[in-house]
Amino acid sequence: MSEPTVEDTGTELVAGAGGVELMRYVYRPEMPAFEAPKPYAHPLRTLRGDVVTAYRPHDHRWHKGLQMTASHLSGQNFWGGGSYVRERAGYVDLPNVGTMRHEEFTSPGRERLTWHTQAGEHWVDEVRELAVHDVEDDSWALSISTSMTNVRGEPLRFGSPATEGRPMAGYSGLFWRGPRCFTDGQVIAEDGRGGPEMMGRTASWLAYTGPHDEVDRASTLLFMAAPGTTWFVRTTPFAAVNPSLAFHEEVELPAGATWSLRYRVVVADGAWDRDRLEEYVLAHPMSGEEGDL
C-alpha cells in the first residue's frame, strides 16, 4: 500500500492513501455556538472507502465524527448541548458552552489550540498531534496525542455527567460516533471481555465492529489507550466509543500543570475477530514516535 498523503485546504487536513480519502480533519469548523465549536475528524473511511463516522446526527447535533471533548470542566461544557445538572436530575441548556480554537500548526500534524469559555475566559492551552500511519492491506491507523495545560490560574476539574450524578454516563474526552448502520454492533475488548457491559470498565483496548448499508461488508474500529483506561461504550441507541477522561471520579489539573494523553484508532476492513485484534495489538504496540500527519 502506498504511503499516506496529506493536503491542507486552509480549513481541513485531508489524508489519503491508495487513491482513497481516509480522513478529513476539520480544524476551522463552522457550527452553531450551542454545539461547542471545535476541530473534528469526519468522514473517516476504510481503505475500501466505507464511511465509519457520523456527522451531526439528529439526536445529538454536537456529535461530529471523532473529536476531542470535555463534557464537564469546572462548570463549563466543551462537549455541546445541555449540561447535566445534579439538582435538576436532568440536562439544562446553560450559558456555559465553550470553544476549542485552532490557532496554528507549528509543524506538520502538530496543532496548537486554545480553549475558551462562553464568557470568553481562556482556560486551556493544548498541543495536539495527529499522524496517519501503518497503512496496510486492510487497515490504517490514526495516532492522536494531546497535552492540555491549565492557564486559568486556579485548578481545573475534569468531570462527566456521571460525576455529576447520572449513573454510567461517564463520557468525556476523545469521542467517536459511529454511523446509524453500526447500531447493535459487536464490542470486543482486552482479556477476553466484550459487549455493552464494557461500559464503565477498564481496558487498554476496545474494538467495535458494525455492518454497512448498501454494501455486503463490515468494518472494525480498534481503539487503543493507556492501561487502566475506563471506557464509555454504547451499541444502542447508537454506536459510540470514548476512552473517558473522568468516568467515575473528577480529575483535578492544578494551575499551570499539563495533562498528556495518547490514543490510537485503527480503521479496518472487515469484521475482525478476537484473534485478529489481539494479533494486531501485539504487533503494533503503542509508542512515542508515530511520525507526522
N, C-alpha and C positions, 0 to 999 in steps of 0.2 A: 504494500500500500504506500502511496506517495506521502511525503511529509506534509503536515498541515500548512495552510496558507492563511494569512490574516490581512484584511483590508479595513482601514479606518475611514469611515464615511464622514466623520466630523460629529456624528451623534451616536454611532454604533461601531463596535468591532465585529466584523463578520469573519468567522473561521470556517474553513472548508478543507476537504481532502478527497482525492479521487473523483473530482467533479461534483461532489455533494456538499451543499451548505450545511455544516454541522451545528452552527450556533450563531445567533445574533445577541451580542451583549449591548443592550441599550443603555448608554451612560448619560445621555441627556434626554430623559423621558419627558413626554407631555402627558400629564394626567391631572385630574382634579385634586385639590389640596386635601380633601377628605380621604383620598386613597394613599396618603403618605408618600409623596413622590420620592423615588429612589431608583438607582440602577437595577436592572433585571436582565436575565438571560431567557429569551424566547424568540423564536422556537429553538428547542433542542431537537436534533434529528439523529436517527441511527445512520449507519453507513448505507443502508438501503433507502434512506430518505423518509422514513416514518417519523412523524412528529410525536414526541413523548412529553410534551408540556401543554398546559392550558393557560390561556391568557384572558384575564378579566371575566371570569365566569359570572353568570347572573346571580349566583347565590353569595359570592364574595368578590366584589369588583376589584378589591385590592390584592387579590391573588394573581400574581403575574409570573408564570413560569417557575424559574429558580431565582430566588433573591435573598439577600441578607436583610433580616428584620430585627426588631426588638419590640415585643408587644407591650411590655410594661417596663419603663425605665424611670424610676423616681417620680412616678405620677404622670409621665409623658408616654405617648403612644407613637412609636416609629414602625407600626405594623399597618395601620389604616383602619378605617371604620370606627365603630364604637369601642369603648373600653369597658371591661368587666368591672363592676363596682360591687364590692362585698356587701355594703349596706343595702343595696337595691336587689341583690341576688340576680343580677342580670346586666345586660350591656346598655350603656348610655352613651349618646353622642355628646362628647365634651370638646371644649376648645383646647385640645392637647395633642393634636395630630402633627407630628414633626416631619422633617425633611432630611434626607441624606443627599448632600450635594456633591456632584463630581466637581473637583477643582482642576485637576490636570493629570496627565500621565507623565510621571517622572522618568520612565524608561518603558520599553515595550512590555505591556502586560502589568505594569506596576502603577496603580492608581492612587491618587490622594483625594480623600473625601472629607467633608465636614458635616457634622450632624447639628441641626438647629431645631429648637422647639418652635411651636406655632407662634409663641410670643417673640421669637427672634433671638433667643439666647443660644450661644454657641457652647455646646456641651462636650462634643467628642471630636477628636481628630483621628481619622482612620487611614491606614495604608492597607490597600487590598491588592493582592497579586493573583493573576489568573494565568493558567497555562493549559493549552490543549496538547496532549502528548500520547504516547503509547497507542498510536493508530495501528490496529492490527486487522486481520481479515474480517472480523465480525464485531469489533468493538473499538471504542476510543475513550480516552479519559480526560476529564477536566479537573485540574487541581485548583483549589481556592484556599488562599491564606489571608487572614486578616489580623491586623494589630490595631486595637482600639485604645486610644489614650484619653483619659479623663482630663478635660481642660476647664471643667465647670468651676473649680475652686473649692469644692466640697465633695464628699463621697457620692458616687452614683450606685443605685441599687437596681440590678437587672432582675426582673421577675417575669411572671406569666399569669394568665388567668387562674391557673392552678394555685399559685402562691397568693392570689387574691381571694381564693375561696371556691373556685369552680373545680370540682373533682376531675382529675385526669385531663385537664385542658392546659397541659404544660407547654404549649407552643411558643417558641421564641427563638430567633436565630436563623440559620440557613434553612429555608423552607422551599420544598418542591410541591407543586400542584400538578397532578397528572391529568391527562385528557379524560373525558367522560367515559370513553370505552374501557378505561382501566379500572372502573368501579368493580368491586368484588374481586380484585386481583389477588395474587399469591404473594405472601411475605415469607421470606426465608432469612434467618439470622444466624449469628455465630453460635457455636456449641450445640448444634442440633435443634435449636429452637426456631420458632416462626409463628406466623399467623397474627391476627389483630391483637392477640394477648401480649404482643411485644410493647404495647402502649405502656409507657412509664417504666420500662425495664432497661437494663444497661447491656451494651454490647459494643464491640469495636467496629462491627459492620452489620449492615442490614440491606437486603435486596428486595425489590418489588418487581413483579412480572405481570404484564397485562396484555390482552389481545387487542388488535386494531380493527376498527371498522373498515369495510371496503376491500381489504386485502386479507388473505388467509395466512396470517403470521402474527407473531407476538414479539414483544421486546422486553428487555430486562434493564433496570437501573440498579446499580450496586453503589451504595453509599458507604464510604469508609471514613472513620473518625478516630479520635483518641480512645484508648481503653477506658472503660467506665462511663462512656457517654450514655446519657439517658435519652430514649427515643420517643418522639410523638409520631404515631403512625396510624393512618386510617385506610380502610379499604372501602368503607361505605359511610356516609352517602357519597363520598368522593374519594379519590386516591390522593394521599398526601404523606410525605415523609419529612421529618425535621429532627436532626440531632440537636436537642434542646439546650439552650444556654442556661435555663433555670426552671427545670420541670417541677421539682418538689420543694425547693428552697431558693430564696433570693441569693444572688451573688453580689457582694459589695466590691466595687472598684474604687480604691482610695483616690483622693485628689492627686493628679499628676502621674498616677500609675498607668501601666499599659497591660492589656489582656490580649494575648496572641493565641490564635486557633488555626488549625489546618484541617482541610477536608479533601476528599477525592470522590468524584462522581463518575462512574463508568457507565457509558451508554452502549448497550449491546443488542445485536440482532438475535432474535430467538428467545425461547423460554429456557433460561439456564437453570439446571437443577443444582442441588446442593453440592454434588461432586465438582461440577464445573466452577461454581462460585468459590469453593474452598481452594481449588487449584489456582484460580486467578489471584486470590488474596495472598496465597503463599508465594506465588511467582512475582507479585508486584507489591512488595511491602511499601508502606508509607515512608517517604524520605524527605529530606530538606531541600533537595535540588531536583526540580522537575523541568527547568527551562522556562523560557518566556512564551507568552501568548503571541 
